[in-house]
Amino acid sequence: MQELVEKRAELRKAFDRVMPDIQEFNNVYVGAGVMKLLKKILKYKMKYVRYLLARFGIYRSDVKVELFWGPTIKLPIHDAEVMPVFILKALPSSEYKLTRYLINSLQPNDVFYDVGANYGLYSGLAGEIISSGEIHAFEPNPEIFKYLIGGLGSKYKKISCVKKALSNQVDKLTFYVKRNSSGGSTLNGEVASTLKSNFDAINVPCITLDSYIKNHRLPTFMKLDVEGAEHFVIEGATELFKRTKPVISLEVWGAETGDRFSRKASEMLIKLGYAPHRINDNGELNEIESIDSMNLASNEVENVIFKAK
């Protein structure tokens, strides 16, 4: 118990050191326009210049990215998801509340399912706390998976990397890979057509949670962040929810986009006996009636914790 208390304190202290930079980045430097661009170049100098060169295809090398809790991994700098981590040592402001919540709440014996793991940053953070439990990181994008399994997946023995998408069927399905921004990739073709970004369509193997748990331990915590395809994952977990009710972190989008793609997953969980909770700045939970009460703007994204009533 004392070891866990000390580990949480160590992680909080490390995260507190980068929090001012995360807040400054969000308040001052996020956004389009020439002035914002110049401010970022002046502030972050060669780190941001390397990112710009990579986005224009001039510089495509991997960079060493140090994470706030210690490990250093190699990631592709041309990916917009990597840039804030490269600069800040952590995920951007939309993720800091979930980061605090996980530091406060994960237990050594948890079975953590990271659904939409990307480069595995949440899996790696979970690996700092989970010792007797397990971590399962699901990432279907073959290019991103190489970095996951060669990076944090190799640093933490508890992480099992799964090169498959979770959905509502066991099959090969079309996966829409967002160019130069891996975190926006999705199984939901309606999302891809609505957002009107540059996507490349590839086929990836898909499984259901029900098929996966036949040979693996049931999750105690699931992070669901699959860009508008969360309801597919829930539809494929009928047997799982009969047997257990893991804590679930669900990414919720604001405004009309949220109405179209976040509401369905949220309502499904509520029907399954879950209550939504908003995470405050300290990583603590406040129960809410529904995601509507959050009044998120169109450009806002927030992670909501669903716990069984």
C-alpha positions as a LaTeX table, in Angstrom:
\begin{tabular}{lrrr}
\hline
Residue & $x$ (\AA) & $y$ (\AA) & $z$ (\AA) \\
\hline
Met1 & 0.00 & 0.00 & 0.00 \\
Gln2 & 2.79 & 2.43 & 0.90 \\
Glu3 & 4.52 & 1.67 & $-2.40$ \\
Leu4 & 1.33 & 2.59 & $-4.30$ \\
Val5 & 0.95 & 5.83 & $-2.33$ \\
Glu6 & 4.54 & 6.77 & $-3.16$ \\
Lys7 & 4.12 & 5.88 & $-6.83$ \\
Arg8 & 0.99 & 8.04 & $-7.13$ \\
Ala9 & 2.78 & 10.94 & $-5.43$ \\
Glu10 & 5.74 & 10.55 & $-7.78$ \\
Leu11 & 3.51 & 10.56 & $-10.87$ \\
Arg12 & 1.49 & 13.56 & $-9.63$ \\
Lys13 & 4.68 & 15.51 & $-8.97$ \\
Ala14 & 6.02 & 14.69 & $-12.43$ \\
Phe15 & 2.74 & 15.69 & $-14.07$ \\
Asp16 & 2.54 & 18.92 & $-12.07$ \\
Arg17 & 5.90 & 19.91 & $-13.52$ \\
Val18 & 4.55 & 19.85 & $-17.09$ \\
Met19 & 1.06 & 21.20 & $-16.37$ \\
Pro20 & 2.01 & 24.92 & $-16.71$ \\
Asp21 & 3.42 & 24.18 & $-20.17$ \\
Ile22 & 0.26 & 22.28 & $-21.17$ \\
Gln23 & $-1.94$ & 25.18 & $-20.05$ \\
Glu24 & 0.25 & 27.78 & $-21.75$ \\
Phe25 & 0.26 & 25.76 & $-24.98$ \\
Asn26 & $-3.55$ & 25.55 & $-24.95$ \\
Asn27 & $-4.18$ & 29.18 & $-23.98$ \\
Val28 & $-1.55$ & 30.91 & $-26.13$ \\
Tyr29 & $-0.40$ & 28.73 & $-29.00$ \\
Val30 & $-3.31$ & 26.52 & $-30.12$ \\
Gly31 & $-5.06$ & 27.79 & $-33.23$ \\
Ala32 & $-4.57$ & 28.80 & $-36.84$ \\
Gly33 & $-3.13$ & 31.98 & $-38.29$ \\
Val34 & 0.24 & 33.51 & $-39.05$ \\
Met35 & 0.66 & 35.10 & $-35.62$ \\
Lys36 & 0.00 & 31.81 & $-33.85$ \\
Leu37 & 2.50 & 30.11 & $-36.15$ \\
Leu38 & 5.18 & 32.71 & $-35.43$ \\
Lys39 & 4.54 & 32.46 & $-31.68$ \\
Lys40 & 4.99 & 28.69 & $-31.80$ \\
Ile41 & 8.23 & 28.98 & $-33.75$ \\
Leu42 & 9.60 & 31.61 & $-31.34$ \\
Lys43 & 8.57 & 29.59 & $-28.29$ \\
Tyr44 & 9.47 & 26.05 & $-29.33$ \\
Lys45 & 12.18 & 26.89 & $-31.88$ \\
Met46 & 13.72 & 23.88 & $-33.64$ \\
Lys47 & 11.27 & 21.41 & $-32.13$ \\
Tyr48 & 8.40 & 23.10 & $-33.92$ \\
Val49 & 10.43 & 23.79 & $-37.06$ \\
Arg50 & 11.21 & 20.07 & $-37.32$ \\
Tyr51 & 7.49 & 19.33 & $-37.10$ \\
Leu52 & 6.69 & 21.86 & $-39.86$ \\
Leu53 & 9.39 & 20.44 & $-42.12$ \\
Ala54 & 8.00 & 16.96 & $-41.53$ \\
Arg55 & 4.45 & 18.04 & $-42.37$ \\
Phe56 & 5.71 & 19.38 & $-45.70$ \\
Gly57 & 7.56 & 16.13 & $-46.37$ \\
Ile58 & 11.02 & 17.69 & $-46.08$ \\
Tyr59 & 11.98 & 15.99 & $-42.81$ \\
Arg60 & 10.59 & 12.53 & $-42.10$ \\
Ser61 & 12.85 & 11.17 & $-39.41$ \\
Asp62 & 11.65 & 9.82 & $-36.08$ \\
Val63 & 12.36 & 11.88 & $-32.99$ \\
Lys64 & 13.07 & 10.91 & $-29.40$ \\
Val65 & 10.11 & 11.86 & $-27.23$ \\
Glu66 & 10.53 & 12.04 & $-23.47$ \\
Leu67 & 7.38 & 11.37 & $-21.45$ \\
Phe68 & 6.68 & 13.17 & $-18.20$ \\
Trp69 & 6.99 & 10.06 & $-16.06$ \\
Gly70 & 10.40 & 9.06 & $-17.43$ \\
Pro71 & 10.59 & 6.82 & $-20.52$ \\
Thr72 & 11.89 & 8.02 & $-23.87$ \\
Ile73 & 10.48 & 6.53 & $-27.09$ \\
Lys74 & 10.85 & 7.16 & $-30.81$ \\
Leu75 & 7.82 & 8.57 & $-32.66$ \\
Pro76 & 7.22 & 10.02 & $-36.15$ \\
Ile77 & 7.35 & 13.81 & $-35.90$ \\
His78 & 5.15 & 14.38 & $-38.99$ \\
Asp79 & 2.13 & 13.06 & $-37.03$ \\
Ala80 & 0.14 & 15.93 & $-35.53$ \\
Glu81 & $-0.63$ & 13.69 & $-32.53$ \\
Val82 & 3.09 & 13.49 & $-31.75$ \\
Met83 & 3.89 & 17.21 & $-31.90$ \\
Pro84 & 2.35 & 18.25 & $-28.53$ \\
Val85 & 3.85 & 15.21 & $-26.80$ \\
Phe86 & 7.26 & 16.04 & $-28.29$ \\
Ile87 & 6.98 & 19.59 & $-26.93$ \\
Leu88 & 5.11 & 19.03 & $-23.67$ \\
Lys89 & 6.14 & 15.49 & $-22.61$ \\
Ala90 & 2.42 & 14.73 & $-22.24$ \\
Leu91 & $-0.84$ & 14.65 & $-24.14$ \\
Pro92 & $-2.50$ & 18.05 & $-24.72$ \\
Ser93 & $-5.00$ & 19.81 & $-22.49$ \\
Ser94 & $-8.05$ & 17.78 & $-23.58$ \\
Glu95 & $-6.43$ & 14.72 & $-21.95$ \\
Tyr96 & $-4.98$ & 16.09 & $-18.72$ \\
Lys97 & $-8.08$ & 15.40 & $-16.58$ \\
Leu98 & $-8.11$ & 11.74 & $-17.61$ \\
Thr99 & $-4.37$ & 11.56 & $-16.93$ \\
Arg100 & $-4.94$ & 12.81 & $-13.38$ \\
Tyr101 & $-7.88$ & 10.45 & $-12.88$ \\
Leu102 & $-5.83$ & 7.42 & $-13.93$ \\
Ile103 & $-2.98$ & 8.40 & $-11.63$ \\
Asn104 & $-5.46$ & 8.72 & $-8.75$ \\
Ser105 & $-7.62$ & 5.68 & $-9.47$ \\
Leu106 & $-5.84$ & 2.79 & $-11.19$ \\
Gln107 & $-5.02$ & $-0.16$ & $-8.94$ \\
Pro108 & $-2.08$ & $-2.60$ & $-9.16$ \\
Asn109 & $-4.44$ & $-5.51$ & $-9.99$ \\
Asp110 & $-6.50$ & $-3.71$ & $-12.66$ \\
Val111 & $-7.02$ & $-5.21$ & $-16.11$ \\
Phe112 & $-6.78$ & $-2.17$ & $-18.38$ \\
Tyr113 & $-8.15$ & $-2.31$ & $-21.94$ \\
Asp114 & $-6.78$ & 0.58 & $-24.03$ \\
Val115 & $-9.18$ & 0.61 & $-26.99$ \\
Gly116 & $-7.74$ & 2.92 & $-29.61$ \\
Ala117 & $-4.29$ & 2.85 & $-28.04$ \\
Asn118 & $-2.47$ & 4.85 & $-30.74$ \\
Tyr119 & 1.16 & 5.02 & $-29.49$ \\
Gly120 & 0.14 & 3.60 & $-26.12$ \\
Leu121 & 0.71 & 6.62 & $-23.88$ \\
Tyr122 & $-2.16$ & 5.70 & $-21.57$ \\
Ser123 & $-1.05$ & 2.06 & $-21.58$ \\
Gly124 & 2.45 & 3.16 & $-20.57$ \\
Leu125 & 1.10 & 5.36 & $-17.78$ \\
Ala126 & $-1.04$ & 2.46 & $-16.58$ \\
Gly127 & 2.09 & 0.31 & $-16.63$ \\
Glu128 & 3.59 & 2.51 & $-13.91$ \\
Ile129 & 0.82 & 1.44 & $-11.51$ \\
Ile130 & $-0.48$ & $-1.95$ & $-12.68$ \\
Ser131 & 1.77 & $-4.74$ & $-11.41$ \\
Ser132 & $-0.33$ & $-7.87$ & $-10.78$ \\
Gly133 & $-2.96$ & $-6.98$ & $-13.38$ \\
Glu134 & $-2.74$ & $-6.70$ & $-17.18$ \\
Ile135 & $-2.81$ & $-4.09$ & $-19.93$ \\
His136 & $-4.25$ & $-4.81$ & $-23.40$ \\
Ala137 & $-3.55$ & $-2.17$ & $-26.05$ \\
Phe138 & $-5.65$ & $-2.39$ & $-29.23$ \\
Glu139 & $-4.30$ & $-0.53$ & $-32.28$ \\
Pro140 & $-5.23$ & $-1.61$ & $-35.85$ \\
Asn141 & $-3.20$ & 0.94 & $-37.82$ \\
Pro142 & $-0.15$ & $-1.09$ & $-38.95$ \\
Glu143 & 2.13 & 1.96 & $-39.15$ \\
Ile144 & 1.24 & 3.15 & $-35.65$ \\
Phe145 & 1.35 & $-0.39$ & $-34.28$ \\
Lys146 & 5.05 & $-0.63$ & $-35.18$ \\
Tyr147 & 5.77 & 2.28 & $-32.83$ \\
Leu148 & 3.47 & 0.89 & $-30.13$ \\
Ile149 & 5.05 & $-2.55$ & $-30.00$ \\
Gly150 & 8.59 & $-1.20$ & $-30.44$ \\
Gly151 & 8.14 & 1.61 & $-27.93$ \\
Leu152 & 6.04 & 1.45 & $-24.76$ \\
Gly153 & 4.88 & $-2.05$ & $-25.64$ \\
Ser154 & 8.47 & $-3.24$ & $-25.23$ \\
Lys155 & 9.18 & $-1.20$ & $-22.09$ \\
Tyr156 & 6.32 & $-2.59$ & $-20.01$ \\
Lys157 & 5.97 & $-6.37$ & $-19.72$ \\
Lys158 & 2.33 & $-6.04$ & $-18.64$ \\
Ile159 & 1.29 & $-4.53$ & $-22.01$ \\
Ser160 & $-0.12$ & $-6.96$ & $-24.57$ \\
Cys161 & $-0.26$ & $-5.22$ & $-27.97$ \\
Val162 & $-3.15$ & $-6.32$ & $-30.19$ \\
Lys163 & $-2.97$ & $-5.40$ & $-33.88$ \\
Lys164 & $-6.73$ & $-5.42$ & $-34.34$ \\
Ala165 & $-9.68$ & $-3.08$ & $-34.05$ \\
Leu166 & $-12.54$ & $-3.74$ & $-31.67$ \\
Ser167 & $-15.95$ & $-3.51$ & $-33.29$ \\
Asn168 & $-19.32$ & $-5.32$ & $-33.49$ \\
Gln169 & $-18.16$ & $-8.12$ & $-35.81$ \\
Val170 & $-15.26$ & $-10.47$ & $-36.39$ \\
Asp171 & $-14.13$ & $-9.68$ & $-39.91$ \\
Lys172 & $-11.86$ & $-7.52$ & $-42.03$ \\
Leu173 & $-13.34$ & $-4.03$ & $-42.19$ \\
Thr174 & $-12.47$ & $-0.71$ & $-43.78$ \\
Phe175 & $-10.42$ & 1.53 & $-41.51$ \\
Tyr176 & $-10.11$ & 5.20 & $-42.44$ \\
Val177 & $-6.60$ & 6.41 & $-41.67$ \\
Lys178 & $-6.36$ & 10.16 & $-41.26$ \\
Arg179 & $-3.25$ & 11.45 & $-43.00$ \\
Asn180 & $-0.62$ & 13.05 & $-40.74$ \\
Ser181 & $-2.96$ & 12.87 & $-37.73$ \\
Ser182 & $-3.22$ & 9.28 & $-36.57$ \\
Gly183 & $-5.55$ & 9.99 & $-33.66$ \\
Gly184 & $-8.37$ & 10.89 & $-36.07$ \\
Ser185 & $-8.49$ & 7.48 & $-37.74$ \\
Thr186 & $-11.80$ & 5.61 & $-37.49$ \\
Leu187 & $-13.83$ & 2.55 & $-38.44$ \\
Asn188 & $-16.89$ & 4.74 & $-38.83$ \\
Gly189 & $-17.21$ & 5.70 & $-42.50$ \\
Glu190 & $-19.84$ & 8.30 & $-41.62$ \\
Val191 & $-17.29$ & 10.09 & $-39.42$ \\
Ala192 & $-14.75$ & 10.07 & $-42.24$ \\
Ser193 & $-17.24$ & 11.55 & $-44.73$ \\
Thr194 & $-18.60$ & 14.11 & $-42.24$ \\
Leu195 & $-15.25$ & 15.51 & $-41.12$ \\
Lys196 & $-14.11$ & 15.85 & $-44.76$ \\
Ser197 & $-10.45$ & 15.33 & $-43.87$ \\
Asn198 & $-7.90$ & 13.45 & $-45.94$ \\
Phe199 & $-8.37$ & 9.76 & $-45.19$ \\
Asp200 & $-6.82$ & 6.66 & $-46.72$ \\
Ala201 & $-8.97$ & 3.51 & $-46.60$ \\
Ile202 & $-7.28$ & 0.26 & $-45.61$ \\
Asn203 & $-8.59$ & $-3.12$ & $-44.49$ \\
Val204 & $-7.86$ & $-4.21$ & $-40.92$ \\
Pro205 & $-8.80$ & $-7.28$ & $-38.88$ \\
Cys206 & $-11.60$ & $-6.63$ & $-36.39$ \\
Ile207 & $-12.77$ & $-8.60$ & $-33.38$ \\
Thr208 & $-15.43$ & $-8.10$ & $-30.74$ \\
Leu209 & $-14.88$ & $-7.75$ & $-27.02$ \\
Asp210 & $-17.01$ & $-10.87$ & $-26.56$ \\
Ser211 & $-14.68$ & $-12.89$ & $-28.78$ \\
Tyr212 & $-11.58$ & $-11.48$ & $-27.09$ \\
Ile213 & $-12.65$ & $-12.23$ & $-23.50$ \\
Lys214 & $-13.07$ & $-15.92$ & $-24.34$ \\
Asn215 & $-9.31$ & $-16.24$ & $-23.97$ \\
His216 & $-8.39$ & $-13.24$ & $-21.82$ \\
Arg217 & $-9.15$ & $-11.76$ & $-18.43$ \\
Leu218 & $-12.16$ & $-9.50$ & $-18.14$ \\
Pro219 & $-11.36$ & $-5.78$ & $-18.05$ \\
Thr220 & $-11.81$ & $-3.74$ & $-14.90$ \\
Phe221 & $-11.17$ & $-0.47$ & $-16.78$ \\
Met222 & $-11.65$ & 0.37 & $-20.46$ \\
Lys223 & $-10.52$ & 3.50 & $-22.27$ \\
Leu224 & $-12.74$ & 3.91 & $-25.34$ \\
Asp225 & $-11.37$ & 6.41 & $-27.85$ \\
Val226 & $-12.06$ & 5.21 & $-31.38$ \\
Glu227 & $-13.23$ & 8.40 & $-33.09$ \\
Gly228 & $-16.98$ & 7.95 & $-33.31$ \\
Ala229 & $-16.95$ & 4.15 & $-33.50$ \\
Glu230 & $-17.41$ & 3.62 & $-29.75$ \\
His231 & $-20.96$ & 2.31 & $-30.15$ \\
Phe232 & $-19.66$ & $-0.47$ & $-32.41$ \\
Val233 & $-17.36$ & $-1.62$ & $-29.60$ \\
Ile234 & $-20.25$ & $-1.62$ & $-27.10$ \\
Glu235 & $-22.49$ & $-3.55$ & $-29.52$ \\
Gly236 & $-19.82$ & $-6.26$ & $-29.68$ \\
Ala237 & $-19.70$ & $-6.65$ & $-25.89$ \\
Thr238 & $-23.09$ & $-8.15$ & $-24.97$ \\
Glu239 & $-21.59$ & $-11.09$ & $-23.08$ \\
Leu240 & $-18.97$ & $-8.92$ & $-21.39$ \\
Phe241 & $-21.56$ & $-6.59$ & $-19.90$ \\
Lys242 & $-23.58$ & $-9.56$ & $-18.66$ \\
Arg243 & $-20.54$ & $-10.79$ & $-16.76$ \\
Thr244 & $-18.96$ & $-7.55$ & $-15.55$ \\
Lys245 & $-19.27$ & $-3.77$ & $-15.55$ \\
Pro246 & $-15.80$ & $-2.27$ & $-16.00$ \\
Val247 & $-15.21$ & 1.41 & $-15.43$ \\
Ile248 & $-15.23$ & 3.08 & $-18.86$ \\
Ser249 & $-13.62$ & 6.27 & $-20.08$ \\
Leu250 & $-15.53$ & 7.45 & $-23.16$ \\
Glu251 & $-14.32$ & 10.24 & $-25.40$ \\
Val252 & $-17.20$ & 12.67 & $-25.97$ \\
Trp253 & $-17.35$ & 15.26 & $-28.75$ \\
Gly254 & $-19.17$ & 18.57 & $-28.50$ \\
Ala255 & $-22.12$ & 20.15 & $-30.32$ \\
Glu256 & $-23.58$ & 18.57 & $-33.48$ \\
Thr257 & $-20.67$ & 16.19 & $-33.95$ \\
Gly258 & $-21.26$ & 14.87 & $-30.45$ \\
Asp259 & $-24.98$ & 14.50 & $-31.10$ \\
Arg260 & $-24.24$ & 12.37 & $-34.14$ \\
Phe261 & $-21.39$ & 10.24 & $-32.85$ \\
Ser262 & $-20.99$ & 10.42 & $-29.05$ \\
Arg263 & $-24.62$ & 10.35 & $-27.93$ \\
Lys264 & $-25.35$ & 6.81 & $-29.12$ \\
Ala265 & $-22.49$ & 5.25 & $-27.15$ \\
Ser266 & $-23.37$ & 7.29 & $-24.06$ \\
Glu267 & $-27.05$ & 6.29 & $-24.19$ \\
Met268 & $-26.13$ & 2.64 & $-24.68$ \\
Leu269 & $-23.99$ & 2.70 & $-21.54$ \\
Ile270 & $-26.71$ & 4.40 & $-19.51$ \\
Lys271 & $-29.18$ & 1.68 & $-20.60$ \\
Leu272 & $-26.66$ & $-0.90$ & $-19.46$ \\
Gly273 & $-26.80$ & 0.57 & $-15.95$ \\
Tyr274 & $-23.99$ & 3.09 & $-16.04$ \\
Ala275 & $-23.91$ & 6.64 & $-14.69$ \\
Pro276 & $-21.75$ & 9.30 & $-16.41$ \\
His277 & $-19.23$ & 11.32 & $-14.41$ \\
Arg278 & $-17.29$ & 14.39 & $-15.36$ \\
Ile279 & $-13.65$ & 14.60 & $-14.28$ \\
Asn280 & $-12.62$ & 17.81 & $-12.53$ \\
Asp281 & $-9.19$ & 19.45 & $-12.67$ \\
Asn282 & $-7.93$ & 17.36 & $-9.74$ \\
Gly283 & $-8.89$ & 14.08 & $-11.39$ \\
Glu284 & $-11.94$ & 13.59 & $-9.16$ \\
Leu285 & $-15.41$ & 12.57 & $-10.38$ \\
Asn286 & $-18.68$ & 14.48 & $-10.33$ \\
Glu287 & $-21.77$ & 12.56 & $-11.44$ \\
Ile288 & $-23.88$ & 14.18 & $-14.18$ \\
Glu289 & $-27.31$ & 13.32 & $-15.55$ \\
Ser290 & $-26.19$ & 13.07 & $-19.17$ \\
Ile291 & $-23.51$ & 14.35 & $-21.54$ \\
Asp292 & $-25.95$ & 17.10 & $-22.62$ \\
Ser293 & $-25.35$ & 18.91 & $-19.34$ \\
Met294 & $-21.69$ & 19.40 & $-20.29$ \\
Asn295 & $-22.57$ & 21.92 & $-23.05$ \\
Leu296 & $-19.38$ & 21.27 & $-24.98$ \\
Ala297 & $-18.56$ & 23.60 & $-27.87$ \\
Ser298 & $-18.09$ & 22.23 & $-31.38$ \\
Asn299 & $-14.31$ & 22.11 & $-31.05$ \\
Glu300 & $-14.27$ & 20.63 & $-27.54$ \\
Val301 & $-13.53$ & 17.02 & $-26.63$ \\
Glu302 & $-13.74$ & 15.56 & $-23.14$ \\
Asn303 & $-13.29$ & 12.15 & $-21.55$ \\
Val304 & $-16.29$ & 11.10 & $-19.44$ \\
Ile305 & $-16.10$ & 8.30 & $-16.88$ \\
Phe306 & $-18.98$ & 5.82 & $-16.82$ \\
Lys307 & $-19.36$ & 3.74 & $-13.66$ \\
Ala308 & $-21.97$ & 1.10 & $-12.87$ \\
Lys309 & $-24.72$ & 2.39 & $-10.58$ \\
\hline
\end{tabular}
